[in-house]
Amino acid sequence: MPNVVYILNGPNLNLLGKREPEIYGHQTLDDVRDLCVAAAEEHGLQIIFRQTNAEHELVDWIQEAREAAHAVVINPAAYSHTSIAILDALNACPCPVIEVHVSNIHARESFRHHSYVSHRADAVIAGCGVEGYLLALRRIATLLESK
């Protein structure tokens, strides 16, 4: 049975490829899902891929992952910088967590430089475009193999 990885995406990522392509690129969230499905198969993982603009829904999914997932990859988007609720939910989740950002949040506006999620994340990948998701899945596979 493959290891299950939740890939959770926060607000405005449904507009990936359409919103500020000079920052976020031209690939859509559907493209990202397809890339993640292929990478997951390559690493013997099964993914649950979700996106929401609602903070409470991300919290609910993280709580669900406590029982259903072996790892979490999360792009909390703007909630990175504001959500203690998401941090608290991740702190209650015993599995590996990797935070992903399409853009380099440290090279952007100063309010984006701090991420609450980073306090819990086992790794942070930022500025690699959508390839960051693939790097995260590769790292998750390594972490799960070493258990």
LUMVEXKOL-101618 format. One record per atom (N, C-alpha, C, O, CB): residue in one letter; x, y, z. Coordinates in steps of 0.001 Angstrom, whole numbers, padded with zeros to 6 digits, always signed. Glycine has a CB too. Layout:
BEGIN
AXYZ...
This chain:
BEGIN
M+000852-001182+000000M+000000+000000+000000M+000895+001242+000000M+001800+001347+000828M-000968+000000+001233P+000653+002181-000918P+001513+003370-001004P+001283+004333+000160P+000204+004387+000749P+001271+004096-002323N+002327+005083+000466N+002223+006148+001454N+001383+007284+000894N+001536+007665-000267N+003620+006656+001867V+000500+007821+001718V-000403+008889+001302V+000195+010239+001699V+000604+010442+002842V-001814+008702+001933V+000235+011147+000738V+000735+012497+000969V-000367+013487+000620V-000882+013497-000499V+002023+012776+000134Y-000719+014315+001588Y-001662+015400+001320Y-000873+016575+000754Y+000117+017004+001346Y-002449+015815+002619I-001303+017087-000375I-000735+018303-000955I-001820+019359-000863I-002819+019316-001581I-000248+018087-002452L-001600+020312+000040L-002618+021311+000363L-002176+022680-000119L-001039+023095+000104L-002896+021342+001876N-003077+023367-000774N-002800+024667-001375N-003763+025709-000853N-004969+025475-000770N-002882+024589-002897G-003220+026864-000502G-004006+027930+000082G-004561+028918-000913G-004689+028622-002101G-003199+028646+001058P-004893+030107-000414P-005656+031085-001183P-004946+031581-002438P-003731+031777-002472P-005980+032247-000316N-005753+031770-003446N-005374+032327-004742N-004551+031386-005611N-004240+031728-006752N-004611+033583-004534L-004192+030215-005105L-003455+029285-005953L-004336+028692-007048L-003826+028121-008012L-002861+028172-005110N-005643+028821-006907N-006549+028447-007997N-006332+029355-009207N-006755+029022-010314N-008021+028520-007530L-005677+030496-009004L-005392+031440-010094L-003982+031271-010652L-003542+032074-011475L-005579+032871-009609L-003277+030242-010216L-001928+030000-010710L-001944+029919-012236L-002802+029258-012821L-001344+028702-010099G-001007+030584-012864G-000945+030629-014324G-001709+031786-014919G-001501+032139-016080G-001466+029358-014894K-002598+032387-014132K-003419+033501-014607K-003085+034786-013859K-003225+035881-014403K-004907+033174-014449R-002653+034653-012641R-002387+035799-011757R-000878+036041-011671R-000121+035146-011295R-002985+035555-010332E-000460+037223-012013E+000940+037627-011910E+001911+036557-012425E+002749+036065-011669E+001267+037957-010471P+001797+036199-013706P+002666+035142-014234P+004152+035500-014187P+005002+034610-014222P+002274+034829-015655E+004470+036789-014108E+005876+037182-013976E+006452+036755-012625E+007670+036648-012480E+006021+038698-014149I+005600+036514-011649I+006027+036036-010327I+005804+034536-010202I+006682+033808-009740I+005269+036779-009207Y+004619+034071-010619Y+004210+032694-010347Y+004310+031760-011544Y+004086+030557-011404Y+002813+032687-009848G+004641+032286-012715G+004768+031444-013902G+003452+031242-014621G+002431+031831-014267G+005337+030112-013527H+003495+030400-015635H+002340+030195-016515H+001633+028859-016295H+000573+028621-016874H+002776+030291-017949Q+002202+027991-015472Q+001556+026704-015241Q+000390+026881-014274Q+000466+027650-013317Q+002568+025671-014693T-000681+026158-014544T-001888+026243-013727T-001812+025236-012579T-000925+024384-012539T-003151+025992-014588L-002747+025351-011660L-002813+024390-010562L-003123+022987-011085L-002651+021999-010523L-003873+024822-009534D-003906+022895-012145D-004143+021585-012770D-002839+021005-013307D-002608+019801-013198D-005181+021704-013911D-001978+021853-013889D-000664+021395-014343D+000152+020880-013171D+000809+019843-013269D+000090+022528-015058V+000110+021607-012059V+000845+021195-010863V+000335+019847-010377V+001122+018965-010032V+000717+022253-009746R-000983+019690-010352R-001565+018402-009925R-001050+017270-010816R-000646+016221-010315R-003125+018456-009971D-001063+017481-012125D-000600+016442-013048D+000870+016095-012813D+001245+014922-012825D-000803+016894-014495L+001700+017119-012598L+003115+016888-012304L+003282+016101-010997L+004122+015206-010903L+003870+018232-012218C+002479+016444-010006C+002563+015774-008711C+002096+014324-008791C+002680+013448-008153C+001738+016525-007678V+001058+014070-009562V+000585+012688-009736V+001697+011843-010347V+001967+010737-009879V-000691+012640-010633A+002341+012360-011389A+003423+011616-012046A+004594+011399-011093A+005138+010297-011026A+003900+012361-013304A+004987+012433-010358A+006100+012310-009413A+005757+011349-008279A+006603+010567-007845A+006469+013684-008841A+004534+011407-007809A+004116+010512-006731A+004213+009054-007185A+004722+008207-006452A+002673+010841-006279E+003735+008771-008370E+003821+007405-008888E+005269+006948-008974E+005590+005807-008639E+003157+007309-010266E+006138+007842-009423E+007564+007535-009549E+008182+007164-008194E+009082+006327-008122E+008310+008733-010156H+007692+007792-007134H+008228+007559-005794H+007387+006588-004970H+007657+006395-003784H+008342+008866-005061G+006372+005974-005577G+005536+005022-004853G+004626+005667-003826G+004299+005063-002805G+006394+004016-004179L+004217+006909-004105L+003341+007651-003198L+001963+007805-003814L+001803+007727-005032L+003936+009033-002867Q+000986+008020-002979Q-000368+008364-003419Q-000650+009764-002890Q-000372+010051-001726Q-001451+007312-002907I-001200+010639-003731I-001453+012000-003264I-002944+012312-003180I-003764+011806-003946I-000771+012999-004181I-003246+013153-002230I-004542+013813-002113I-004223+015287-002352I-003516+015899-001551I-005259+013549-000682F-004724+015862-003429F-004356+017214-003867F-005568+018119-003706F-006625+017863-004283F-003850+017217-005353R-005411+019181-002919R-006543+020066-002641R-006113+021533-002638R-004951+021863-002402R-007184+019704-001295Q-007091+022399-002908Q-006885+023848-002844Q-008122+024490-002257Q-009247+024069-002525Q-006572+024441-004245T-007898+025528-001442T-009001+026285-000871T-008568+027722-000639T-007385+028016-000463T-009486+025645+000443N-009539+028595-000644N-009298+029986-000258N-009687+030227+001199N-009573+031350+001690N-010078+030938-001176A-010143+029191+001889A-010670+029316+003252A-009694+028729+004274A-009315+027561+004190A-012039+028615+003364E-009304+029547+005223E-008360+029119+006261E-008891+027921+007047E-008157+026966+007300E-008066+030278+007216H-010162+027973+007430H-010706+026881+008242H-010667+025554+007493H-010508+024502+008112H-012142+027197+008662E-010807+025589+006186E-010768+024353+005408E-009358+023754+005415E-009203+022537+005514E-011231+024614+003962L-008340+024598+005311L-006963+024098+005430L-006747+023450+006794L-006148+022379+006887L-005945+025245+005217V-007230+024095+007844V-007108+023532+009195V-007808+022181+009258V-007255+021225+009802V-007703+024499+010256D-009014+022087+008710D-009748+020813+008713D-008965+019725+007976D-008887+018591+008448D-011138+020990+008068W-008391+020063+006830W-007629+019076+006052W-006364+018637+006780W-005999+017462+006731W-007263+019649+004685I-005698+019559+007448I-004507+019200+008223I-004904+018255+009357I-004207+017277+009629I-003806+020474+008789Q-006020+018550+010013Q-006501+017656+011074Q-006863+016284+010506Q-006596+015264+011142Q-007723+018272+011787E-007454+016250+009343E-007764+014982+008679E-006476+014214+008374E-006423+012994+008528E-008564+015230+007377A-005450+014930+007944A-004171+014305+007595A-003528+013616+008792A-002753+012676+008616A-003216+015346+007030R-003836+014065+009999R-003290+013421+011204R-003559+011925+011195R-002722+011135+011631R-003889+014050+012469E-004718+011540+010703E-005117+010125+010701E-004933+009454+009340E-004737+008240+009271E-006564+010002+011128A-004995+010227+008266A-005076+009636+006936A-003796+009721+006112A-003675+009028+005102A-006164+010284+006188A-002837+010557+006519A-001661+010798+005679A-000377+010361+006362A-000286+010272+007587A-001569+012269+005313H+000602+010094+005526H+001955+009799+006008H+002827+011051+005969H+003878+011100+006609H+002596+008679+005166A+002387+012071+005212A+003137+013323+005100A+002223+014394+004529A+001182+014104+003940A+004404+013147+004211V+002643+015647+004719V+001902+016804+004198V+002875+017717+003465V+003938+018064+003981V+001170+017580+005348V+002490+018096+002256V+003152+019171+001515V+002137+020301+001489V+000998+020115+001059V+003605+018722+000035I+002554+021476+001953I+001604+022581+002046I+002185+023850+001445I+003305+024256+001758I+001205+022824+003501N+001399+024461+000577N+001667+025813+000104N+000554+026667+000712N-000515+026815+000120N+001706+025906-001503P+000806+027222+001881P-000241+027981+002549P-000480+029361+001954P-001388+030077+002376P+000093+028122+003986A+000337+029731+000971A+000216+031027+000302A+000212+032142+001348A+001033+032118+002265A-001074+031085-000568A-000677+033102+001235A-000685+034255+002142A-000921+033866+003598A-000547+034614+004501A-001746+035240+001709Y-001536+032707+003843Y-001739+032279+005228Y-000415+031951+005921Y-000371+031856+007148Y-002661+031064+005271S+000648+031779+005163S+001967+031555+005756S+002309+032650+006745S+002890+032405+007802S+003039+031479+004671H+001935+033862+006375H+002363+035052+007088H+001383+035498+008172H+001663+036431+008926H+002570+036165+006116T+000232+034827+008246T-000815+035314+009146T-001453+034262+010046T-002083+034616+011043T-001872+035945+008347S-001308+032981+009723S-002174+031989+010366S-001495+031169+011456S-000748+030228+011190S-002710+031063+009335I-001781+031560+012680I-001365+030748+013816I-002240+029499+013898I-001796+028465+014398I-001444+031562+015135A-003477+029582+013412A-004374+028415+013414A-003804+027292+012552A-003879+026123+012932A-005780+028808+012907I-003245+027627+011418I-002634+026601+010565I-001389+026039+011244I-001169+024828+011220I-002276+027183+009169L-000578+026895+011844L+000587+026419+012597L+000154+025467+013705L+000748+024401+013867L+001372+027606+013192D-000862+025832+014463D-001340+024963+015545D-001800+023609+015019D-001513+022575+015624D-002483+025638+016298A-002511+023611+013899A-002965+022343+013310A-001771+021502+012873A-001751+020291+013093A-003903+022603+012105L-000778+022136+012258L+000418+021404+011832L+001197+020874+013028L+001752+019777+012967L+001316+022302+010982N+001243+021633+014101N+001929+021169+015314N+001282+019924+015894N+001948+019138+016568N+001946+022269+016361A+000000+019733+015646A-000718+018550+016135A-000614+017374+015168A-001107+016283+015457A-002185+018890+016372C+000017+017590+014039C+000146+016554+013005C+001523+015903+013132C+002537+016583+012980C-000056+017157+011566P+001575+014605+013408P+002855+013958+013690P+003705+013628+012463P+004871+013264+012615P+002604+012714+014438C+003167+013741+011279C+003890+013319+010083C+004801+014428+009548C+004658+015587+009938C+002904+012888+009001P+005734+014080+008661P+006588+015107+008063P+005758+016148+007309P+004739+015833+006694P+007609+014462+007116V+006229+017405+007377V+005566+018530+006712V+006616+019294+005914V+007671+019653+006438V+004849+019470+007750I+006319+019534+004656I+007194+020370+003833I+006378+021540+003314I+005310+021369+002726I+007824+019555+002652E+006908+022730+003545E+006290+023986+003100E+006864+024344+001731E+008077+024308+001526E+006538+025148+004136V+005980+024688+000803V+006386+025041-000558V+005841+026417-000906V+004696+026749-000596V+005890+023982-001582H+006684+027211-001557H+006262+028492-002137H+006802+028558-003551H+007984+028299-003780H+006763+029714-001284V+005946+028902-004502V+006352+029007-005898V+007373+030129-006065V+008376+029965-006759V+005128+029253-006802S+007115+031258-005430S+008049+032392-005497S+008991+032355-004302S+008759+031631-003333S+007281+033744-005538N+010049+033138-004383N+010965+033269-003254N+010413+034343-002331N+010586+035535-002583N+012421+033619-003727I+009755+033926-001271I+009099+034873-000369I+010097+035791+000319I+009721+036861+000799I+008289+034127+000673H+011349+035396+000375H+012372+036214+001045H+012912+037314+000140H+013631+038199+000603H+013522+035333+001517A+012578+037267-001129A+013007+038299-002072A+011858+039232-002427A+011965+040041-003349A+013575+037662-003339R+010779+039114-001704R+009593+039914-001989R+009357+040932-000878R+010288+041280-000152R+008360+039010-002156E+008139+041407-000741E+007809+042409+000271E+008183+041885+001658E+008112+040685+001925E+006300+042773+000214S+008579+042800+002526S+009075+042389+003845S+008039+041617+004656S+008408+040745+005443S+009517+043604+004627F+006743+041918+004483F+005735+041187+005263F+005669+039715+004875F+005122+038910+005628F+004364+041825+005078R+006215+039345+003717R+006226+037938+003289R+007435+037172+003822R+007502+035955+003653R+006206+037858+001771H+008376+037836+004448H+009605+037182+004879H+009400+036237+006056H+010199+035321+006256H+010626+038215+005241H+008354+036443+006831H+008088+035574+007980H+006976+034590+007644H+005940+034967+007096H+007709+036409+009224S+007201+033336+007978S+006173+032304+007795S+005966+031572+009110S+006904+030988+009654S+006568+031305+006666Y+004745+031602+009621Y+004420+030811+010803Y+004593+029323+010520Y+005048+028572+011383Y+002986+031101+011265V+004232+028901+009322V+004304+027480+008954V+005738+026969+009041V+005961+025808+009386V+003751+027262+007531S+006707+027821+008734S+008114+027401+008782S+008546+026951+010169S+009498+026181+010298S+009006+028532+008323H+007858+027421+011216H+008194+026995+012574H+007958+025502+012762H+008592+024880+013615H+007379+027784+013594R+007058+024920+011980R+006739+023497+012097R+007328+022659+010963R+007584+021469+011143R+005242+023314+012132A+007540+023259+009819A+007944+022503+008635A+009284+021806+008840A+010199+022360+009450A+008020+023425+007424D+009385+020592+008327D+010639+019853+008333D+011578+020365+007254D+012791+020170+007338D+010380+018364+008140A+011024+021020+006240A+011803+021643+005174A+010948+022727+004542A+009719+022677+004584A+012264+020592+004107V+011626+023713+003954V+010953+024803+003250V+011594+024932+001875V+012814+025029+001746V+011045+026154+004051I+010745+024933+000849I+011221+025083-000527I+010550+026324-001093I+009324+026392-001181I+010908+023804-001405A+011358+027301-001476A+010812+028561-001983A+011624+029027-003176A+012849+028911-003199A+010800+029645-000881G+010913+029560-004174G+011584+030177-005307G+011958+029234-006418G+012684+029627-007331G+012784+030850-004846C+011493+028012-006377C+011807+027026-007425C+010665+026866-008421C+010657+025921-009210C+012128+025671-006796G+009706+027782-008390G+008538+027635-009252G+007748+026404-008841G+007838+025941-007705G+008955+027541-010732V+006976+025884-009780V+006172+024700-009448V+007035+023462-009255V+006560+022458-008722V+005143+024440-010541E+008291+023515-009676E+009207+022401-009427E+009381+022158-007926E+009757+021062-007512E+010572+022675-010080G+009106+023182-007116G+009192+023019-005669G+008324+021884-005157G+008701+021191-004212G+008801+024298-004986Y+007166+021687-005771Y+006294+020578-005369Y+006980+019234-005624Y+006882+018320-004806Y+004949+020644-006129L+007667+019119-006748L+008346+017870-007095L+009523+017615-006155L+009774+016482-005745L+008830+017909-008555L+010242+018694-005821L+011326+018567-004847L+010788+018122-003494L+011402+017304-002808L+012080+019896-004704A+009631+018670-003118A+009004+018290-001849A+008631+016811-001849A+008867+016115-000862A+007756+019150-001587L+008059+016333-002928L+007686+014918-002994L+008916+014020-002952L+008894+012960-002326L+006877+014639-004264R+009979+014440-003613R+011220+013661-003556R+011730+013584-002114R+012139+012520-001649R+012300+014285-004479R+011701+014709-001420R+012161+014737-000032R+011262+013899+000872R+011745+013181+001747R+012214+016176+000477I+009958+013995+000653I+009014+013174+001429I+009326+011695+001224I+009351+010928+002187I+007543+013478+001018A+009560+011293-000013A+009879+009879-000291A+011121+009455+000479A+011166+008359+001037A+010092+009650-001811T+012130+010323+000510T+013351+010026+001259T+013070+009894+002751T+013539+008956+003395T+014397+011113+001020L+012305+010835+003297L+011977+010781+004718L+011188+009529+005072L+011447+008904+006100L+011192+012014+005120L+010238+009161+004240L+009421+007979+004542L+010199+006688+004382L+009959+005719+005102L+008199+007945+003649E+011136+006671+003435E+011985+005471+003257E+012889+005259+004456E+013197+004120+004808E+012838+005591+001981S+013318+006342+005086S+014260+006220+006204S+013585+005830+007511S+014266+005570+008503S+015000+007518+006394K+012261+005785+007525K+011526+005392+008748K+011545+003896+008929K+010982+003384+009896K+010074+005885+008699
